Every structure is written in C-alpha cells, then in structure tokens.
Amino acid sequence: MRTGERVDQMPTYSHSKLETFENCPMRYKLQYIDKVEVEEFESIEAFLGSIVHETLEKLYQDVQMTRIPAADEVIQFFDDPWDERWHLVTYSIPESKRRLRRRLRRRLLWLGFGSLNHATWISPRDLRTEVKQVVDALHVRPYVEFFTAEHRGFASDEEIVARCWNLEQLNGYYAALIARYEPPFQEHQARLTAGDSLEPQECFAQRFMLIHEYRFSPYVDPNLPLELLPDDWLGERATQLFQQYHDLLVEGAEAFVDSVLAKAPERS
C-alpha cells in the first residue's frame, strides 16, 4: 500500500475476476476494464442442470398461482398454424447483474426462444405471458422489452431459423434416439403380438433408459411450427416412438416395481 493511501480506497478483486485474468487476460480487459459485453457459453451438462432446477422452480410457481394447463391446451398451442409474425425479447442488463442475465438467457432457451444476437431473442410463438412471469421472477423488468413484428427482409424464414436454432444437431439427437429404440420396440411389439410375454424386470430397465434419454427433449426442442421445420424433421417421429414404446412397457415396469415393494421389509 502506498503511503497515505486509505484502505477503503484500495481496489478489490473477487475470485471470479482473478480466475478470469488467470485464464484469459484479454477477456479480463474486455469484461472488467473496457466493459465490453462478453458472450458466455455453458456446457450442455451445466445447461441441463440449471434447467432442471429452474423447471422445478417454475412448476412450484405455477402451482402457487393455480396455473396448471391441461394437456389438450398445450397440444393445441403447438398445433396452431403460424401467423408469420415474430416475437422479440430484447434486454440490456448491467454487468453488475450478469448472473441474472445468464438466468434470463436460460429461461428464454427453455421457452423455445432463439438467439438472433447476444441481446435479442426471437420466437414464432406469442409467449408474452410466460416472458412476463420470467422477467418478474428475476426482477429485471426495467431492462427487458417485448416486441411483436413482421419480418420484411432480407433473409428467408429458413435462414432466420438456421441462424437462431441448431436444428441439425437436434435432429441428430432424434435420429440417434430412433436408431436405438425403434428396433427393440418393434421386437417387443412382435413378441406380444405372437402371444409371448415380456419380463417385468426387462420392461422396467428398458423404460428407465427410454425416459432417461428422451427427457432432455422438452428442454432443448424449441417446438417450432411445422412451417419452419425442415422436411426431414424427426422430432414428431421420435415423440411418437417414445409414447408408443413407453405405453408398451409401462404395465410390466409397474409390475416389477410392485414385486420389489412387496418384498420390502416392514418398518418396526
């Protein structure tokens, strides 16, 4: 400390600042000295972990507000034809609130928004009510705006979708799911049709893995209208396979659980 310098005037450095400087001095300069917005990326593991936590939080909030939509309502929402309008969320959140900015981005991804640029997110769905709930829950309303607009140029709708959503990667996920579970589904279906039975333990194990691998789908699929999906889109086929195979396995899987619970020792 220099002579005459007060302790409360000394600069302070948080652990995150020191770690940023250690990993990348240029990033430190851009983020903390030049105050340049630095795009932050999460691993798929970190993203899914955050999504699970925030999904439980949202479900709790919905129950608090007695807002539990019926299944038919949800299906009808996604079956409605697209009105060719885009709904935009823009924000300018201070660097001091960057954790809230990251949480807002995750919530927008969960709602199915795509990133047009680092501070503008778009969706073909009118999700004003859902965005309002998110903004209010995060207490960032002063920094966020919502617009509805028509796209007048210059890219095509297909190019806009390709820029904002990685549908090729998501379609690859669905293709792998179908390749893994369609053959055993057909085999088990044929066995049941021939009058054979499936072992309850086998049903339980297969249903567990099916649910485990499909459960990420609702969090990463933006549920775009059919008009905006590629001709080779596999999402609907994968969902149908999941539902049919799950229904085929459920009876045997539940029978296995019941047999295990029946053998459980009674509590003294």
N, C-alpha and C positions, 0 to 999 in steps of 0.2 A: 504494500500500500504506500502510495506517495505521501510525503509529508504534508499535513494539513488536509488530506482527503477524508471526508466523513465516511463512516462505514455504510450508512444508508444510501450513499451515492455510488458505491461500487456496483459494477454490473453483475448480474446474477445469471447463471446458466443452468437450465433444467437438464435432467438426464436425457430427455428426448433431443434437446439441442446438441448436447455433447456427442450423443450417438450419431446424429445426422452429420455433424462435422467429421467424425471419425470415419464414417462410411463414404461420405462424398462431400469434400469441402465446397465444390461448386454448387451443389444442392443447398448447402447451408447458406451460402452467399445469396442465392436466388430467393430462398424462402424467408430468411430472417433479416437480411440486410437490405436487399433490393425489394423485398415484399412482393415478389412475383408469385402468382398462383401456380403451385406445383401440383400437377395431376398425380393422385395417389392410387395405387393399384393393390388389390388384395388377392391373395391366393384363393383358389376355389374352396380349400378347406376352411380358411378364415371366413370367407363369404358365407358358406353354408352354416357354419357355427353361429354367426351373427344372425342369419335369417331364422334359424330355429328359435333362438332366444327371443327375437322380436316378433315372431309369429305367435309364440305363447303369450307375449305381452299384448298383442293386438286382439287375440281371442279373448283374453281377460277383459280388455276394454269393451269389446263388442258385447260380452255377456253383461257387463256393468250397465251398458246402455240398452240392454234387452234387444240388441240388434243381431239376430241370428237368421240370415236369409235361408229360405227353403232351397232345396237342390234344384227344383224346377226353375226357380228365379235365376239362379246362377247360370244354368244351362241356356235359358232363353237369352240372357245378357250376351253370351258369347256367340249365339246363333244369329243374332240380329244382323242384317246386312249393313255394310259400311256406308256411311253418308258422305264419304270422301272429304271429310274435314279432319284436321289435325288439332290436337290439344297439347299446348305447350306449357311447361313449367320452367321458369327462369328464376335464378337466385343470385344474390351477391352477399355472401355470408362472410363476416370479418374473419381474418386469420386467427384471432383470439378464440373463435368459436369453431375451429376446424373439425373438432370431434363431432359437433352437431352437423356439420356439412357432410362428413362421411356417413353419419347415420341417415341423413336425408337421402343421400345417393342410394344407399342400400334399400331404403323403403321404396324409392321410385323404381328401382330394379325389380323389387318384389311385386310391385303393382303392374309391371309389364312395360314401363317406360324405357325408351332407348335414348342413348346419349347422342344428340346432334352435335354438340360441342361440350366443353368442360362445364358450362353453366346453363345449358339449355337442353331440356329433355322433352321428348315428344311421345305421343301415344295416339292411335286411331280411336281409342275409347274415351268417352267423356267421364273422367274419373274425378271430377271436381270435389264431390263429397268425400271420397277416400283421401285425396290430397289434403283437403282441409283438416281432416282428422289427424293426418300425419304432422302437418305443419303446427297445429295447435298442441299436439302431444310433445313436440320438440321445442315449442316456444320460439319459433323462428318466423312467425308471420310477417314481421316488419321487413324481412329480407327476401320474401318469396312473392312471385306473381304468377297468375294462371291466365292463359290466353286460349282462345279458340279461333282457328284461321283456316283459310283455303290455300292450298299450295298452287301458286301461279307460275312457277318456273324456278329453276331451269332443269333440274334433274327429274327423271321419271320417278314414279312412286316406287318402282322396283329398286332403283338406285338409292333412294332415301332409306328404304328398309335395309338394304345391304350395308349401308353406312352406319346405321344405328343398332342393328342386331346381328349377331353372328349365327344366322340360321343354318349355315353349312355345318358348323360344329354341333349344334343342337340336333340336326338331322342325323349326324353321325352317331350321336348318343342313342337316338331312337333306333337306328339301324342295328347297332350292337345289341340293344335290348331285344329286338325282334329275333335276331340271329341266335341269341342264347336261349330264348324261352319258347319260341314257336315250335321247334322240333319236339321238346318234351311235352308241350301242351297237346300236340297232335297225337303223340304216342299214348298219353294218358287218356285222351278222349276216345281213341280207338279201343283201348283196353276196356273202358267202361261200356262202350257200345257192344263189345263182344261178350259182356256179362262178367268180366273179371272185376276184381276189387283192387283198390289202392291201399297200401299200408298206411295207417294213420300217421305213423312217425315220418314216413316219406312225404306225406301231404303237408305236415307241419314244417318240415325243413325247407321244402320247395316254396311254400307260401311265404315263409320268413324271408328267404333270399329274394323272391319276386318283389315283395313290398319294400325291402331294403334298397333295391336297385331302382325301383320306379319312383320312390318317394321324393327324389330330388326334382322330378319333372315339374310339379306345380310352382316351384320356386325359380326355375330358370327358363320356363317357356312363357313368352310374353302373350300367348293366346291371341295372336293377330287374326284379323278377319280373313276368311278364305280368299278374298280378292287379292290379298297382299302376300299370300304364301306361294312358294314355288310349286310347279306341277308335280314334282317328285316328293312332296312333303310326306313324312312318315308319322307325324305326331298323332293323327287320328287313328291310324292302324295300330300304333303302339298302345294307345289308350284302350282300344277295343280288345286287344290281346290281353292286356293286364286285367280288364274287367272279367273277361270270359275265363281266363285261367284261374283267377282268384276265386270266382264262383265255383269252379270245378273242384278246387282244393279245400274250400272252407269247411265242408262237413267233416272230412277226415281229419283236418288240422284241429278242429274243435274237439273231436272225439279223443285225439291224443292228449290234449290239454286236460280234458275231463278225467282221463285214466290216470294221469300223473297226479292230479289233485286228489283223486280218490285214495291214492296210496300214501298221501302225506300224513305224517303222524299228528294226532290230535294234540293241541296245546294243553298242558297241565294247568 
